[in-house]
Amino acid sequence: MLRFGAKNLLAVISAALLGAVSSLAMGAARADTLDGALALAYRNNPSLNAQRAGTRATDENVPQALAGYRPKVNITATGGEQSLSTTSKSASSSAPGTSVWSTSSGYNSPLSVGLTMTQTLFNGFQTANKTRQAEAQVLSARATLATTVQNVLLNAVTAYMNLLRDSAILDLQKRNVEVLQEQLRQTRDRFNVGEVTRTDVAQSESSLAAGRSQVLTAEANFEASQATYRQVIGINPGKLAPGTPVDRFSPKTLPGAVAVGIGTNPSVAAAQYNVDVALRQVKVAEGALLPNLSVQGSVQKSWLGVGVLSTMESYNASVLGTLTVPVYQGGAEYSLIRQAKETLGQQRLNLDVSRDTVRQNVVQAWGQLQAAKANIEATQAQVQAAEIALNGIREEARVGHRTTFDVLTAQQTLVNARVAVVTAQHDRVVASYTLLAAVGRLSPDVLGLHVPVYRPQVHYEQVRDAWAGTRNPDGR
């Protein structure tokens, strides 16, 4: 009677999912390890790169707000051709009571060049509040980027471990078909010598057909996991090395994990910065009710004045201050203030929602991790018991105390137990990363990935105080 090689196979599957990460051979792709796959996803994932671009775009809000402190300078020039004809009426000096009509006409080419500079001195603190608002938007964008990093890395872990799991299950199902084929051959031999009935043969054939169906299902799941891996990681998978949990980076107690999650999860940080953005918008809207003071200097030189033929050249320069006190502009500014206050209240409620969500996610991830740890022990015990039961039933069937159906049932029970072990080991690794993401620590720095870490503050510092220029810091 063919044995399944249970202990050896279980050892292979366990090592494939939870063993120590082996060193890569020379020339092996980095994505063959879990850390390598995470590094590739961090560097190349299009969703993450799109979020980085969005963060860089948000950085430009700060120099746009700072522009309110700076002068505005315009140079104007006018020129062209004009034709004039003027008829005037005047009293005659030689004949009182009569009028003299005179006409003057001609062509000239007027030209004028001027420079105007305007500097805002006070605008109800709107520039200062817009600048602080833009800075809060930048911080919120960075927190959102950190959330995207966590999501991408967690998706990469899940895709990697799903492929490992489905590969192991496919191997188990193929081995099961081999065992069932041998079982069918032996059953037919025993039928030929009259030891079993045609029913036993039919039961073996049915089990083999079911086993082949399970192989087809496992192959479909394996191919789907390969496609997901390609989508998330960015390359086709090779031979994947083992993956290990990351419990060492997570808090050791549930209360500690909840506290860390509420304090460091980037989604909470983003909600906090959104409150700051909304608060500054209230201040900006209120600034519209305050006076506005500006000074304007201008200088202009003209030759051959527009609309006259007698002016040959003129020059003027001025420095003027303008004070504008808003009294009533239709009520729109009051509506904007009320609207901004409602938005502020909404963002404060969103902050509470974000904290509650993080707390719930941490508790859920903690429970899943503890269940996954316990489930590994339970499923391993289940495999050991199923192996003993299968061996015993086979021996009993050999002497006629058990039927072929009993053997086939025990065989399927063992296969299901081994699949459960594979799934539990997969869940163990994924749950550890899920908890790390829930507390806000799933990042390349914490994991120690060998990949250049994207620093959003570098671009911010490059553009914050830029007075001019259309070229991005990266040269585009």
Residue pairs with C-beta under 8 A, 6 or more apart in sequence:
1 186
1 394
1 398
2 179
2 182
2 183
2 186
3 391
4 175
4 179
4 387
4 390
4 411
4 414
5 175
6 383
6 387
6 390
6 414
7 387
9 172
9 175
9 418
10 380
10 383
10 418
10 421
13 168
13 171
13 172
13 418
13 421
13 422
13 425
14 421
14 425
15 242
16 164
16 167
16 168
16 242
17 161
17 164
17 165
17 168
17 242
17 243
17 422
17 425
17 426
17 429
18 242
18 243
18 244
18 245
18 425
18 428
18 429
19 242
19 244
20 242
20 244
21 33
21 34
21 35
21 241
21 242
21 243
21 244
22 241
22 242
24 30
24 32
24 33
24 36
24 241
28 238
29 36
29 235
29 238
30 36
30 37
30 39
30 40
30 450
31 37
31 40
31 233
31 235
31 237
31 238
32 238
32 239
32 240
32 241
33 240
33 241
34 157
34 160
34 161
34 240
34 241
34 242
34 243
34 244
35 447
35 448
35 449
35 450
37 156
37 159
37 160
37 229
37 233
38 153
38 156
38 157
38 444
38 447
38 449
39 444
39 449
39 450
39 451
40 156
40 233
40 234
40 235
41 48
41 152
41 153
41 155
41 156
41 232
41 233
41 234
42 48
42 149
42 152
42 153
42 156
42 444
42 449
42 451
43 451
43 452
44 234
45 152
45 156
45 232
45 234
47 148
47 152
48 148
48 149
48 152
51 144
51 145
51 148
52 145
52 454
52 456
54 141
54 145
55 138
55 141
55 142
55 144
55 145
55 456
55 459
56 456
56 459
56 472
58 137
58 138
58 140
58 141
59 138
59 141
59 456
59 459
59 460
59 463
59 464
60 463
61 134
61 137
61 138
62 131
62 134
62 135
62 138
62 460
62 463
62 464
63 463
63 464
63 465
63 466
64 134
65 127
65 130
65 131
65 133
65 134
66 127
66 131
66 464
66 465
68 120
68 123
68 126
68 127
68 130
68 131
69 120
69 127
70 467
71 117
71 118
71 119
72 117
72 118
72 119
73 115
73 116
73 117
74 115
74 116
74 117
75 113
75 114
75 115
76 112
76 113
76 114
76 115
76 116
77 111
77 112
77 113
77 114
78 110
78 111
78 112
78 306
79 109
79 110
79 111
79 112
80 109
80 110
81 107
81 108
81 109
82 107
82 108
82 109
82 110
82 306
82 307
83 105
83 106
83 107
84 104
84 105
84 106
84 107
84 108
84 307
84 308
84 309
85 103
85 104
85 105
86 103
86 104
86 105
86 309
87 101
87 102
87 103
88 101
88 102
88 103
88 104
89 99
89 100
89 101
90 99
90 100
90 102
91 98
91 99
91 100
92 98
92 99
92 100
104 309
106 309
108 304
108 309
109 304
110 302
110 303
110 304
110 305
110 306
111 302
111 303
111 304
112 300
112 301
112 302
112 303
112 306
113 300
113 301
113 302
114 298
114 299
114 300
114 301
115 298
115 299
115 300
116 296
116 297
116 298
117 296
117 297
117 298
118 294
118 295
118 296
119 294
119 295
119 296
120 127
120 292
120 293
120 294
121 293
121 294
121 295
122 290
122 291
122 292
122 293
123 287
123 290
123 292
123 293
124 286
124 287
124 288
124 289
124 290
124 291
124 292
125 283
125 287
125 290
126 284
126 287
126 288
129 280
129 283
129 284
129 287
130 280
130 284
132 276
132 280
133 276
133 277
133 280
133 281
133 284
136 273
136 274
136 276
136 277
136 280
137 273
137 277
138 460
139 269
139 273
139 276
140 269
140 270
140 273
140 274
140 277
141 456
142 456
142 457
143 266
143 267
143 269
143 270
143 273
144 266
144 270
145 456
146 266
146 269
146 440
146 443
147 266
147 267
147 270
149 442
149 443
149 444
150 266
150 437
150 440
150 442
150 443
151 437
152 232
153 433
153 437
153 442
153 443
153 444
153 447
154 433
154 434
154 437
154 442
155 232
156 232
156 233
157 243
157 429
157 430
157 433
158 430
158 433
159 225
159 228
159 229
159 231
159 232
159 233
160 229
160 233
160 240
160 243
161 243
161 426
161 429
161 430
162 225
162 228
162 229
162 426
163 222
163 225
163 226
163 228
163 229
163 237
163 240
164 240
164 242
164 243
164 426
165 225
165 422
165 423
165 425
165 426
166 218
166 221
166 222
166 224
166 225
167 222
167 225
167 240
168 422
169 218
169 221
169 222
169 419
169 422
169 423
170 215
170 218
170 219
170 221
170 222
172 218
172 415
172 418
172 419
172 422
173 211
173 214
173 215
173 218
173 415
174 215
176 211
176 214
176 411
176 415
177 208
177 211
177 212
177 215
179 411
180 204
180 207
180 208
180 211
180 408
180 411
181 208
183 204
183 207
183 208
183 404
183 407
183 408
183 411
184 201
184 204
184 205
184 207
184 208
187 196
187 200
187 201
187 204
187 404
188 201
188 204
190 196
190 200
191 197
191 198
191 200
191 201
196 404
200 403
200 404
200 405
203 404
203 405
203 408
204 404
204 408
207 408
207 411
207 412
226 236
226 237
229 236
229 237
230 236
230 237
243 429
244 429
245 428
245 429
245 431
245 432
245 433
246 432
246 433
246 436
246 447
247 369
247 432
249 436
249 441
249 446
249 447
250 257
250 432
250 435
250 436
250 439
250 441
251 257
251 259
251 260
251 439
254 362
254 363
254 366
257 362
257 366
257 435
257 438
257 439
258 359
258 362
258 363
260 439
260 440
260 441
261 268
261 358
261 359
261 361
261 362
261 438
261 439
261 440
262 268
262 355
262 358
262 359
264 439
264 440
264 441
265 358
265 438
265 439
265 440
266 440
267 354
267 357
267 358
267 440
268 351
268 354
268 355
268 358
268 440
270 354
271 347
271 350
271 351
271 353
271 354
271 355
272 351
274 347
274 350
274 351
275 344
275 347
275 348
275 351
277 347
278 340
278 343
278 344
278 346
278 347
279 344
281 340
281 343
281 344
282 337
282 340
282 341
282 344
284 340
285 333
285 336
285 337
285 339
285 340
286 337
288 326
288 333
288 336
289 326
289 333
289 337
290 326
291 323
291 324
291 325
291 326
292 322
292 323
292 324
292 326
293 321
293 322
293 323
293 324
294 321
294 322
295 319
295 320
295 321
295 322
296 318
296 319
296 320
296 321
296 322
297 317
297 318
297 319
297 320
298 317
298 318
299 315
299 316
299 317
299 318
300 315
300 316
300 317
301 313
301 314
301 315
302 311
302 313
302 314
302 315
303 312
303 313
304 311
304 312
304 313
305 311
305 314
326 333
358 438
358 440
361 438
362 435
362 438
362 439
364 438
365 431
365 434
365 435
365 437
365 438
366 435
368 427
368 431
368 434
368 435
369 428
369 431
369 432
369 434
369 435
371 431
372 424
372 427
372 428
372 431
373 428
375 420
375 424
375 427
375 428
376 421
376 424
376 425
376 428
378 424
379 417
379 420
379 421
379 423
379 424
380 421
382 417
382 420
382 421
383 414
383 417
383 418
383 420
383 421
385 417
386 410
386 413
386 414
386 417
387 414
389 410
389 413
389 414
390 407
390 410
390 411
390 413
390 414
393 402
393 406
393 407
393 410
394 402
394 407
394 410
396 402
396 406
397 403
397 404
397 406
397 407
433 442
436 442
436 446
444 451
444 453
445 453
459 473
462 473
463 473
